């Protein structure tokens, strides 16, 4: 059993340019979660090659992968993963403290990001005092605090109602268009994927479609 090799991705050739807003979509078992792990440098045990900013991820050591994730990639998940005993401000500031900046600077940077996602009035609130949409906005602010060039979002609207989900998608669009953050959105919902500017569709580990949506400048 331990020697069984599962081929979750099959001969994929994918290039994402800086500043793109793409969606990776497909049904359960399509390979999109595996692809997300590769893109996010969460797994480098694969055949073939993957580079991010000319760094060969497949050859990187564990500590090198950690540096790439910390400096280049922000993560947003379906579950918010906020620390219950920290305020919104301190949840966002925490990664900067791990990066070695002072508490004052970390909190200043966190405050600016909470303002960016329209939560300046909720900085001192704890997660249990926030709605699901507000908690996701805190998570987005936290993902941006180390100034990543890529935002990787895995089913970020999955726990939200449609109106709140649209608010989250608008934040992604604004980050992409106004702040030039590359957005990689992973979803099984065609209606969510359609909000991106480019859709990559997976079936059984194969890319079966790669198309532009024509959504330039609108949500």
N, C-alpha and C positions, 0 to 999 in steps of 0.2 A: 504493500500500500504506500509506503513512504517513498518509493521510487517512481510513483505515477507522475507523469508530467501533463499538466493541463494547459492547452494552448488557448488562452483567453483572447489573445489578439493574433491576427493572422496576416502577416506581411503588410502591415499598415505603413503608409508613407504620408506623413502629415507635417505641414509647415504652418506656423502661426507667426505672423509679423507683429512687431511692436505696434501697439495702438489699436489692434483689432478687438472686436466684440463678437465672440463666437459662442455658439451653443453646441454641445455634444449631446446627442439624444439617441434613444433606443429603448426597447423594452428590457425588462429584467433578464439578465443573462446575455445581453448583447455585447458586453465587454467595456461599457462606458466607465464603470467603476474602476476597472483595471487600468484603463487609459488615464483616468484622473489621477490614480496613484503614481503612474509613471510621470505624467506632466508635473505633478506636485513634488517630485523627488522623494516620495514616500517609499518607493520601491525601485531599486536599480538591479534587481536580479532578473534580467531578461536577455534574450538574444537580440542581435541587431544593435542599433545605436540611437541615442537621444542626446541632443545638445541643447543647452540653454545659455545664451550669450557666449557661445563658443566653448563652453565647458562641457566635456564629455561626461555625462551623468553616470553612464554605465561603468566608468573607470574610477569614479569618485569614491573616496573612503567615507565612512560613516560621519566623521566630524566635518568633512567637506560638504556633505549633503545637508547637514544641520545648518551650516553657514549659508548655503544657497537658500534654504527654506526661510531662514531668519531675515535675510537681506533682500531677497528678490520676490518672494511669494507671500501673499496674504491669503488666508483660508477663511471661508465662510461655509458653515454646514447647516443642515436642516435643523439639528439641535443646536442651541445657542452656546452651550458650554461656558456660561458665565459663572463666576465664583459667587456663591450666594451671600457670603459675608463681606463682600466688597461692593462699594457704590459703583454706579455706572462709570464715574470718572476714574476710579481706581482700577476697575476692570480694564479700561482702555489703556491706562498708564502702565500697567504691569509689564508688558513686553519691553517697554523702554527701560524699566528698572533692570530687567534681566540683561539688557544690552549695555548697561553700565552708565547710563546718564543719571544725573541727579534727580531726586524726587521732585524738586521744584520744576525743573525743565520738563520732566515726564508728564506732570500734571498740566502744565501749560499747553503742551502739544496735544494731550488728550482732550482738553477743553475745546481747542480749536476744531478738532475732528467731531466732537459731539455737536458743536454748532453747525458743522458742515452737514450732518445728517438730521438737523432740526431737533436736537435734544438738549440744547443749551439750558433749557428750563428743568431738565430732569437729571442733571449731573450728580446730585447728592442722593438720588433714589437708589434703593437696592433692587435687585432683579425681581423679587416678589411684588414690588410696587409698580412694576412696568407691565404693559400689555405685551403680547407675543410679538407684535410688529415693532414695538419700542425695543424689546430685548434684541431682536435681530438687527436693528439699527446700531445698537451698542456693539454687537458682534462685528458689524461691518466697520465701525470706527476703529475697533481694536485691530482688525485685520490690516488697517491702513497705517497704523501708528509707526511702523518701522519703514515707511515710505517704499513699499514694494512696487516693482514695475508690473507685476502680474497679480490679478485677483482671481483666485480659483474658488468658485462657488458651487457646492454640491447640494442640489435640491434646496436652494435657500428659501423658497416660498412654500415648501411642502407642508409646514405646520401652520400656515397662515390662510386667512380668508382671501378671496380674490381681490378685494379692494386694497387690502394691506399688501398683498403680493405685488400689485401694480405699483404701489409706492416704493417698494424695495427695488423693483426693476427700473423705475425712474432714477433712483439713486445710482444704480449701476450705469445707466446711460449717461448721467451727468458726469460721473467719475471718468467714463471713457472719453466723452467729448470735450469736457472742460479741463480735465486733469491728465488726460492722455494715458490713463491706466489701461493696460490690456486686460480684458475680461474674458475668462473661460467659464462658461455656465454649463453645468451638467444637470440634465433634467430628462425625465421620461414623458413630460407633458408637451405635446406639439404646440399648444397655444403659448406656452412659456418660451419654448425654443424660438418661436416665430418673432419674438421681440428682439432677438439678437440681429446682428448684421450679416452673419454667416452661420449656416447650420451644417454640422457634420453628423450624419446619421449612420449608426452602427447596427449591424445584424450579424449575430454569431461570430463576433470578432473581426468582421470585415467592414470597411467603409463602403457603403452602397450609394451614398450621395454626399456631395460637397457643393453647396450652393449659396450664393448671395441672396439675401432676402429683399434688398431694396429699401431697407428701413433707415437709410441715412437721414439723420436729423429728426426722426420722429419715433415715438414709442407706440 
